[in-house]
Amino acid sequence: MPIKWDMRKFFLLFILYFAVGCSQSEFEVVNMSSSDPDHIGEEPAGMPNDIPETLEILDTIATVNSADFSLSEQSYKLAHGPAQIWNGCDSNATVMGGYNSDSKCGKGYFHPIFAAHLNKHLFTCVERASLEANLPNPTRIFIRHLGTYNNRNGRQTSSLSMHAYARALDIAQFNLYDDSGNVTRISNEMKNYSGATATFYDTFRKCWKDSLLSSCRPGQKEFNGSIGHPKSALGGNSLHAGHIHLSFPFCAE
């Protein structure tokens, strides 16, 4: 009996040691799905951190040089087309992110065309917006988002949302880190849309819109590539008073 008891204590201490050691990280990984009871009614993060074994691989995508987002080399089959997996926990990437959190990172789906455009333009637009709003120049960012892929209709509509095609990212807040590690938090949740925050978001949205092809014209679905605060100079509605719905519309292809 004494030997068995000592072995039990040894294994308990062994497991506790690794559990504590593995929990130490700058950004905590969160595994969240739409069935999470604390988030019923909110938009899910798009996928848990573990990739389902049944997810069908469609293609291997060429590696993007100087990529800001950490993306899978494979594209996977979703309900309405292909998508790459964004690893928002990759600390080597310029852009990290997590579902409704400034510290808990996670993963999500992006359509390959949307992913490529994000890699090419999002951080540039953040830099331009920071300069226009007289904010410190960011060297990396953490996005608090409210969802990526979600196979559903648009709210208050009968047509599929851009989220159903993995062509949208709901941004609630940018956390901008400068080269000294200082952070500037730019939240879209404002009662009065004014000041540096409004300048930042209007400049960011204008930069994103200008990055789309000129073939996107008024009247086409999400031709601006974003929906934001109702008081924004670029237009918006009350459904987006707390986040920017950033997208890559079909007219931009």
C-alpha positions in Angstrom: 0.0 0.0 0.0 2.7 2.6 0.8 4.3 2.1 -2.6 0.9 2.5 -4.4 0.2 5.7 -2.5 3.6 7.2 -3.3 3.1 6.5 -7.0 -0.3 8.2 -7.0 1.2 11.3 -5.4 4.0 11.3 -7.9 1.6 11.2 -10.9 -0.6 13.8 -9.4 2.3 16.1 -8.9 3.6 15.4 -12.4 0.2 16.3 -14.0 -0.1 19.5 -11.8 3.4 20.6 -12.8 2.7 20.5 -16.5 -0.8 21.9 -16.2 0.6 25.0 -14.5 3.6 25.3 -16.8 1.6 25.1 -19.9 -0.9 27.8 -18.8 1.8 30.5 -18.8 1.4 32.6 -22.0 0.8 36.2 -23.0 -2.4 35.4 -24.8 -4.7 32.7 -23.5 -6.2 30.4 -26.1 -10.0 30.1 -25.9 -12.1 27.3 -27.3 -15.6 28.6 -27.9 -18.5 27.4 -30.0 -22.1 28.5 -30.5 -23.3 26.0 -27.8 -21.4 27.9 -25.1 -24.2 28.7 -22.6 -22.6 32.1 -21.7 -22.8 33.3 -25.3 -26.2 32.1 -26.5 -27.5 34.7 -28.9 -24.1 36.1 -29.7 -22.2 35.4 -32.9 -19.8 32.4 -32.4 -16.2 32.6 -33.2 -16.7 30.4 -36.2 -14.9 27.2 -35.1 -13.3 25.7 -32.0 -9.5 25.5 -31.8 -9.5 21.8 -32.7 -10.1 21.3 -36.5 -12.9 18.7 -37.0 -11.6 15.5 -38.6 -14.5 15.4 -41.0 -13.5 18.8 -42.5 -12.8 18.2 -46.2 -9.5 19.7 -47.5 -10.1 21.3 -50.9 -6.7 22.7 -52.0 -3.2 23.8 -50.9 -2.6 27.5 -51.2 0.7 29.1 -52.0 2.3 30.8 -49.0 1.8 34.6 -49.0 5.0 36.6 -48.5 5.1 39.1 -45.6 1.7 37.8 -44.3 0.2 39.8 -41.4 -2.3 37.0 -40.6 -1.3 33.4 -39.8 -3.3 31.3 -42.2 -3.5 27.5 -42.9 -1.8 26.3 -46.1 -4.9 24.3 -46.9 -8.4 25.5 -47.8 -11.3 23.6 -46.3 -14.9 23.0 -47.5 -17.6 25.0 -45.7 -21.3 25.2 -46.4 -21.0 27.8 -49.2 -17.4 27.6 -50.4 -13.8 27.3 -49.3 -12.0 28.8 -46.4 -8.6 29.0 -44.8 -8.1 28.8 -41.0 -6.9 32.0 -39.3 -4.8 31.2 -36.3 -5.3 34.3 -34.1 -2.9 32.9 -31.5 0.2 32.9 -33.6 2.5 35.4 -31.7 4.8 35.6 -34.7 2.0 37.2 -36.8 1.5 40.9 -37.0 -2.3 40.5 -36.5 -3.6 38.3 -33.6 -7.2 38.2 -32.4 -9.9 36.6 -30.2 -13.6 36.3 -29.9 -15.0 39.1 -27.7 -11.7 39.4 -25.7 -8.6 41.5 -25.6 -6.5 38.7 -24.3 -8.1 35.3 -25.1 -7.0 34.4 -28.7 -8.7 31.9 -31.0 -9.2 30.7 -34.6 -11.6 31.4 -37.3 -12.4 30.9 -41.0 -11.7 33.3 -43.9 -12.5 32.7 -47.6 -9.1 32.6 -49.4 -9.9 35.7 -51.4 -10.9 37.6 -48.2 -7.8 36.3 -46.4 -5.5 37.5 -49.2 -7.1 40.9 -49.1 -6.8 41.1 -45.3 -3.1 40.2 -45.6 -2.5 42.9 -48.2 -4.6 45.8 -46.8 -5.8 45.5 -43.2 -2.7 46.5 -41.4 -1.9 49.2 -43.9 -5.3 50.7 -43.3 -4.8 50.5 -39.5 -1.5 52.4 -39.9 -3.1 55.0 -42.1 -6.0 55.4 -39.6 -3.6 55.7 -36.7 -1.6 58.4 -38.4 -4.8 60.4 -39.3 -6.0 60.2 -35.7 -2.6 61.2 -34.3 -2.2 57.8 -32.5 1.1 56.0 -31.9 2.2 54.0 -34.9 1.4 50.3 -34.4 3.8 47.5 -35.0 1.3 44.7 -34.2 -2.4 44.5 -33.4 -4.8 42.3 -31.5 -8.4 42.4 -32.8 -11.3 41.8 -30.4 -13.9 40.4 -32.9 -17.4 39.2 -32.6 -17.2 36.5 -35.2 -15.9 35.3 -38.6 -17.7 32.4 -40.3 -21.3 31.7 -39.4 -23.7 30.0 -41.7 -26.7 32.2 -41.2 -28.8 34.9 -42.9 -28.0 38.6 -42.4 -29.9 40.1 -39.4 -33.3 41.4 -40.4 -32.9 39.9 -44.0 -33.8 36.7 -45.8 -30.5 36.5 -47.7 -27.3 34.9 -46.6 -24.9 37.0 -44.6 -21.3 37.5 -45.8 -20.4 35.6 -42.7 -22.0 32.5 -44.3 -19.4 32.7 -47.0 -16.6 33.4 -44.5 -16.2 36.8 -46.2 -16.7 38.9 -43.1 -15.1 39.8 -39.8 -16.9 41.8 -37.1 -14.4 44.1 -35.3 -15.3 45.4 -31.9 -12.0 46.8 -30.9 -8.4 47.3 -32.2 -5.6 46.9 -29.6 -2.6 48.7 -31.1 0.8 47.9 -29.8 3.8 50.2 -30.5 7.4 49.1 -30.7 7.7 49.7 -26.9 4.9 47.3 -26.2 2.5 50.1 -25.1 -1.1 49.5 -26.2 -3.7 51.9 -27.5 -7.3 50.5 -27.4 -9.7 51.8 -30.1 -13.2 50.6 -29.4 -16.2 51.1 -31.7 -18.6 51.2 -28.7 -19.3 54.9 -28.5 -22.4 56.9 -27.5 -21.0 59.9 -29.2 -19.2 59.2 -32.5 -16.5 61.8 -32.4 -12.9 62.6 -31.7 -9.9 60.5 -32.5 -11.8 57.2 -32.4 -14.3 58.4 -35.0 -11.4 59.7 -37.1 -9.6 56.4 -36.8 -12.6 54.3 -37.8 -13.8 56.6 -40.7 -10.2 56.6 -42.1 -9.9 52.8 -41.7 -13.2 52.2 -43.5 -12.4 54.6 -46.3 -9.0 53.0 -46.8 -10.6 49.5 -46.9 -13.3 50.8 -49.4 -10.6 52.3 -51.6 -8.7 49.0 -51.6 -11.7 47.3 -53.4 -12.1 47.2 -57.1 -13.9 50.2 -58.7 -16.4 47.7 -60.1 -18.1 47.8 -56.7 -20.8 50.5 -57.1 -23.7 51.8 -54.9 -26.6 49.4 -55.0 -24.4 46.3 -55.0 -24.4 44.2 -51.8 -21.9 45.6 -49.3 -20.1 47.6 -52.0 -18.4 49.7 -49.3 -16.8 46.6 -47.8 -17.9 47.6 -44.4 -20.9 48.5 -42.2 -20.3 50.6 -39.1 -21.6 53.1 -36.6 -24.8 55.0 -37.7 -23.1 58.4 -37.1 -20.1 57.5 -39.3 -19.4 59.7 -42.3 -19.3 56.5 -44.4 -22.8 55.5 -43.2 -24.0 52.7 -41.0 -26.9 51.5 -38.9 -27.8 50.8 -35.3 -27.1 47.1 -35.6 -23.4 48.1 -36.0 -23.1 50.7 -33.3 -20.7 48.4 -31.3 -18.7 46.9 -34.1 -17.5 47.2 -37.7 -18.7 44.5 -40.1 -15.7 44.3 -42.4 -16.3 42.2 -45.6 -15.1 41.3 -49.1 -18.1 41.7 -51.3 -18.7 39.6 -54.5 -18.4 42.7 -56.7 -14.7 43.1 -55.6 -13.6 39.9 -57.3 
